[in-house]
Amino acid sequence: MLFLALPLCFILWNCTVHREVNYYEGYIFNQQKQAISNIMVYEGDRPENKVFTDQSGYFQLKKPINVISNFLMVKKDTLILDSIQVVRTSAGEQVNYAFVEGRQDTLFLKIE
């Protein structure tokens, strides 16, 4: 019976442990791999939490404690250009994060 309990305990522990993320970050480029500045990035669940990309296309958006948004929205003026899926699951077992602290992912936009 013990040989069944140990793997079950490990699986349950693994499901409850998550990486603490303090901010979202990444780069936004056009398809020619040129940085795009002054693009608004905001949390889909909290539009008031926003930031703009700098000259290098980089953004860093502080996130609220103990809450992570599923999507970041990317906007120029009044036009929503794209969305970034932050939290992804694989077969319901493994959780993966994109555009979070330490990853420095890049979004390539097709804009005229």
N, C-alpha and C positions, 0 to 999 in steps of 0.2 A: 504493500500500500504506500510506503514511503517513496518508492521509485516513481509513483504517479503524482504524489503531492509536490515534490521538489520542482519538476518541470512546470506544473501549474502555477506554483508560487512565483517562479521566474517570469513566466508569461504575464501574469497580473502585475508584477512589479515593473516590468518593461513597458507595459501599456500606460502606467501612471506617471512614469518619469518623462519629463519633457525639458527641452533646452530653454532656459530663460533668455528671452530676447528683449533688449532695451530699445532698439530702434530698427527701422527699415532703412535700407540703403541700396544704392545701385547707380547705374549709368543709363542715360537715354541718348541714343544715337540715331541718325537717319540711316537709310540703306547704303549710303556711300561711306559709312563708318565715321561720320563727322558728328561731333558733340552738338547737342541741341540745348541751348540755354533758355531760361525763363519759361520752362514747362511746369505746370502745376501738378504735383503729386499729392493725393490725399487718400485717407482711409475711406473705403466705401461705406462703412457703418458710421463714420464720424467725419463728415465733410469739413467740419470746422478745424480739424487737425490736418494742416496742409503745409507744404513747403514748395519752393521753386528750385529747379535745377540751376547750377552755376555755369560758368563759362566752359567747364570741362564736361558738362552734361551730368554731373554728379548731384545726387540728392541724399540727404540723411534726415529722416523723419522720426522724431521721438514718438514712441508708442506708449499708451497708458499701461500702468502696472496691471498684471494679471489678465490682460485682454489682448488678443491678437485678431486682426481683421482677416477675413478670408480673401478680400480683394483690395488692391490699391487702384485708384483711378488716375488716369493720365489725361490732362486737359490743357488745351491752349485756348486762351480767351474764353469763349462760351462753348467751344466744341470739345466733346469728350473724344479723345483720339484712340484710347485703348484702355484695357484693364489688365492688371497683373494678378494672377492667382497666387496668393502667398502660401496658403496651406493646401497640401495635396496628400491624398491617402492612396496607398497601393494595396488593392484587395482588402481594404479595411484593416490592415494589420500594421503597416508602417506609415508614419507621418513624415512628410518631407516639407521643408520650408524653402521658399525662394524670396529673394530680395530682403533678406534679414541680416542683421548684424554679423559682419565677418565674411559674408559670401561675395558681396560686390558684383552681383549679376548685372547683365546688360540687356536692355530692351531696344530692339531696332524697329523704328517706326517708318512707315511709308507715308511721307507727307510731301506735298508739292511745294 
